[in-house]
Amino acid sequence: MHVGERERRRVGRPSEQVLSRVRIVETALDLLDEHGEGFGMRDLARELGVRPSALYNHVENKEDVFRGIREVIAGRVSTRELDHEPWDDALAAWARSYRDAFAAHPPTIALLAVMPFDPGSDVFASYDRIVGLLIAEGWSRAAALNILVAFESFILGSALDAAAAPDMMHARGRGDVPNFTAAYAERERRVAATGAAPADQAFEAGLELLLRGLRAEQREREAGARAAS
């Protein structure tokens, strides 16, 4: 290599990717998808082509890596509808985006669902907007938080369902559970007719039931307020 070429490489783009927290976390997410949470920091360093000690310039430990993964997944959840749509449409759009983000990485669901939040997490900003949206529609602060948690529980369970085999609940010709087998057969016909996956149909049905219950509660509350005035 000529001196001039070496100089150009020195002042230009580096020949190797620079190690960063973002790169570490995204690589860890790939490892999590492929191998589950059993990988270690040495495995992560090997995947990145660096010494394990180099990781600690950017992350504290494996738990910190998982916190970073949560931020990456949360960053893929759309919240723009929360500012522009009617409250129920906004919640539906948020729920669908949330489910899609986690369903794309099934191993993250059980791991992150029980991991304590970092107080500085960006997730709290979206939580604040959702709780604020519900308060503006007449729910108390405590009720708004309960609604948020109920939605999250449903969404994460639905994301797990999306990762399961479509025929997981097939009773395989059992004759002693006729109601269930008839319902399963009817759903199979609906899947064939619409092309929608069973998990998607169940998610949309559950989401509509949640929203329908909230709409009914809001109407009842508003009717009570009018009657009292």
C-alpha positions as CSV (number, residue, x, y, z in Angstrom):
1,M,0.0,0.0,0.0
2,H,1.4,3.4,-1.0
3,V,1.9,6.1,1.6
4,G,-0.8,8.2,0.0
5,E,-3.3,5.4,0.1
6,R,-2.6,4.8,3.8
7,E,-3.1,8.5,4.5
8,R,-6.4,8.5,2.7
9,R,-7.6,5.5,4.7
10,R,-6.5,7.2,8.0
11,V,-8.6,10.4,7.4
12,G,-11.5,8.6,5.7
13,R,-14.0,6.1,6.9
14,P,-12.6,3.5,9.3
15,S,-12.1,0.1,7.7
16,E,-14.0,-1.6,10.6
17,Q,-17.2,-0.7,12.3
18,V,-16.7,1.4,15.4
19,L,-17.9,-0.3,18.6
20,S,-20.8,1.5,20.2
21,R,-23.7,0.9,22.6
22,V,-26.1,0.7,19.7
23,R,-24.1,-1.8,17.8
24,I,-23.6,-3.9,21.0
25,V,-27.3,-3.9,21.7
26,E,-28.4,-4.7,18.2
27,T,-25.9,-7.6,18.0
28,A,-27.2,-8.9,21.4
29,L,-30.7,-8.8,20.0
30,D,-29.6,-11.0,17.1
31,L,-28.0,-13.4,19.6
32,L,-31.1,-13.4,21.7
33,D,-33.3,-14.3,18.7
34,E,-30.9,-17.1,17.7
35,H,-29.9,-18.6,21.0
36,G,-32.1,-17.2,23.8
37,E,-30.9,-15.4,26.8
38,G,-28.2,-17.9,27.7
39,F,-25.5,-16.2,25.7
40,G,-22.7,-14.5,27.7
41,M,-20.7,-11.4,27.3
42,R,-17.8,-13.4,25.9
43,D,-20.2,-14.7,23.2
44,L,-21.3,-11.2,22.5
45,A,-17.7,-10.0,22.2
46,R,-16.8,-12.8,19.9
47,E,-19.8,-12.0,17.6
48,L,-18.6,-8.4,17.5
49,G,-14.9,-9.4,16.9
50,V,-13.6,-7.6,20.0
51,R,-12.2,-8.4,23.5
52,P,-14.9,-8.8,26.2
53,S,-13.2,-5.9,28.1
54,A,-14.0,-3.6,25.2
55,L,-17.8,-4.0,25.8
56,Y,-17.6,-2.4,29.2
57,N,-16.6,0.9,27.8
58,H,-20.2,1.1,26.5
59,V,-22.4,-1.2,28.7
60,E,-22.2,-2.0,32.4
61,N,-23.1,-5.7,32.2
62,K,-25.5,-8.2,30.6
63,E,-28.5,-6.7,32.4
64,D,-27.6,-3.3,30.9
65,V,-27.5,-4.9,27.5
66,F,-31.0,-6.2,28.1
67,R,-32.1,-2.8,29.1
68,G,-30.7,-1.5,25.8
69,I,-32.7,-4.2,24.0
70,R,-35.9,-3.0,25.6
71,E,-35.2,0.5,24.4
72,V,-34.5,-0.8,20.8
73,I,-37.8,-2.7,20.8
74,A,-39.7,0.2,22.4
75,G,-38.3,2.5,19.8
76,R,-40.0,0.5,17.1
77,V,-43.5,1.0,18.6
78,S,-45.4,3.8,16.9
79,T,-46.9,6.4,19.1
80,R,-47.6,9.1,16.5
81,E,-51.3,8.2,16.4
82,L,-51.7,9.1,20.1
83,D,-51.6,12.8,19.1
84,H,-53.9,12.8,16.1
85,E,-56.5,10.0,16.3
86,P,-59.6,9.5,18.4
87,W,-58.6,7.9,21.7
88,D,-59.9,4.4,20.8
89,D,-58.3,4.4,17.3
90,A,-55.1,5.7,18.8
91,L,-55.0,2.9,21.4
92,A,-55.7,0.3,18.7
93,A,-52.9,1.6,16.5
94,W,-50.5,1.6,19.4
95,A,-51.5,-1.9,20.5
96,R,-50.9,-3.3,17.0
97,S,-47.5,-1.7,16.6
98,Y,-46.5,-2.8,20.1
99,R,-47.5,-6.4,19.3
100,D,-45.7,-6.4,16.0
101,A,-42.5,-5.0,17.6
102,F,-42.3,-7.8,20.2
103,A,-43.7,-10.6,17.9
104,A,-40.7,-10.0,15.6
105,H,-38.4,-11.1,18.5
106,P,-40.2,-13.8,20.5
107,P,-37.4,-14.4,23.0
108,T,-37.6,-10.8,24.2
109,I,-41.2,-11.2,25.4
110,A,-40.8,-13.3,28.6
111,L,-37.5,-11.7,29.4
112,L,-38.5,-8.1,29.2
113,A,-42.1,-8.6,30.5
114,V,-40.7,-9.2,34.0
115,M,-37.5,-7.1,34.0
116,P,-37.7,-3.9,36.1
117,F,-37.6,-0.7,34.1
118,D,-34.7,1.7,34.2
119,P,-36.1,5.0,35.6
120,G,-34.6,6.8,32.7
121,S,-36.2,4.6,30.1
122,D,-37.8,6.3,27.1
123,V,-40.8,3.9,27.5
124,F,-42.2,6.1,30.3
125,A,-42.7,8.9,27.8
126,S,-45.1,6.8,25.8
127,Y,-46.8,5.5,29.0
128,D,-47.3,9.1,30.0
129,R,-49.0,10.0,26.8
130,I,-51.3,7.0,27.0
131,V,-52.3,7.6,30.6
132,G,-52.8,11.3,29.7
133,L,-55.0,10.4,26.8
134,L,-57.2,8.2,29.0
135,I,-57.4,10.9,31.8
136,A,-58.5,13.4,29.2
137,E,-61.3,11.0,28.2
138,G,-62.6,10.9,31.8
139,W,-60.8,8.0,33.5
140,S,-59.2,8.6,36.9
141,R,-55.4,8.4,37.1
142,A,-55.5,5.0,38.8
143,A,-58.0,3.6,36.3
144,A,-55.9,4.9,33.4
145,L,-52.8,3.1,34.7
146,N,-54.8,-0.1,35.2
147,I,-56.1,0.1,31.6
148,L,-52.5,0.6,30.4
149,V,-51.3,-2.5,32.3
150,A,-54.3,-4.5,31.1
151,F,-53.5,-3.6,27.5
152,E,-49.9,-4.5,27.9
153,S,-50.7,-7.9,29.4
154,F,-53.0,-8.6,26.5
155,I,-50.5,-7.4,23.9
156,L,-47.5,-9.4,25.2
157,G,-49.6,-12.5,25.5
158,S,-50.8,-12.0,21.9
159,A,-47.2,-11.5,20.8
160,L,-46.3,-14.9,22.3
161,D,-49.4,-16.4,20.6
162,A,-48.1,-15.0,17.2
163,A,-44.9,-16.9,17.7
164,A,-46.6,-20.2,18.5
165,A,-47.5,-22.9,15.9
166,P,-50.8,-22.1,14.2
167,D,-52.2,-25.6,15.1
168,M,-51.0,-25.6,18.7
169,M,-54.5,-26.0,20.0
170,H,-55.6,-28.7,17.5
171,A,-57.4,-31.5,19.5
172,R,-56.5,-34.1,16.8
173,G,-59.8,-35.7,16.4
174,R,-60.9,-36.0,20.0
175,G,-64.6,-36.8,20.4
176,D,-65.1,-35.9,24.0
177,V,-64.7,-32.1,23.5
178,P,-67.3,-31.5,20.8
179,N,-67.8,-27.8,21.5
180,F,-64.1,-27.0,21.3
181,T,-63.5,-29.1,18.2
182,A,-66.4,-27.6,16.4
183,A,-65.2,-24.1,17.3
184,Y,-61.7,-25.0,16.1
185,A,-63.1,-26.3,12.8
186,E,-65.1,-23.1,12.3
187,R,-62.0,-21.0,12.9
188,E,-60.1,-23.1,10.4
189,R,-62.7,-22.4,7.8
190,R,-62.5,-18.7,8.6
191,V,-58.8,-18.7,8.3
192,A,-59.0,-20.4,4.9
193,A,-61.6,-17.8,3.7
194,T,-59.8,-14.7,4.9
195,G,-56.2,-15.7,4.9
196,A,-55.7,-14.1,8.3
197,A,-53.6,-16.1,10.8
198,P,-55.4,-17.5,13.8
199,A,-53.3,-15.5,16.2
200,D,-54.1,-12.3,14.2
201,Q,-57.8,-13.0,14.3
202,A,-57.7,-13.7,18.1
203,F,-55.7,-10.5,18.7
204,E,-58.1,-8.3,16.7
205,A,-61.1,-10.0,18.5
206,G,-59.6,-9.4,21.9
207,L,-58.6,-5.8,21.1
208,E,-62.1,-5.0,19.9
209,L,-63.5,-6.4,23.1
210,L,-61.2,-4.3,25.3
211,L,-62.1,-1.2,23.3
212,R,-65.8,-2.0,23.3
213,G,-65.7,-2.3,27.1
214,L,-64.0,1.0,27.5
215,R,-66.4,2.8,25.1
216,A,-69.3,1.3,27.0
217,E,-67.8,2.5,30.3
218,Q,-67.3,6.0,28.9
219,R,-70.9,6.2,27.7
220,E,-72.2,5.0,31.0
221,R,-70.1,7.6,32.9
222,E,-71.2,10.4,30.6
223,A,-74.8,9.4,30.9
224,G,-74.5,9.4,34.7
225,A,-73.0,12.8,34.6
226,R,-75.8,14.2,32.5
227,A,-78.4,12.6,34.7
228,A,-76.8,14.2,37.8
229,S,-76.6,17.7,36.3
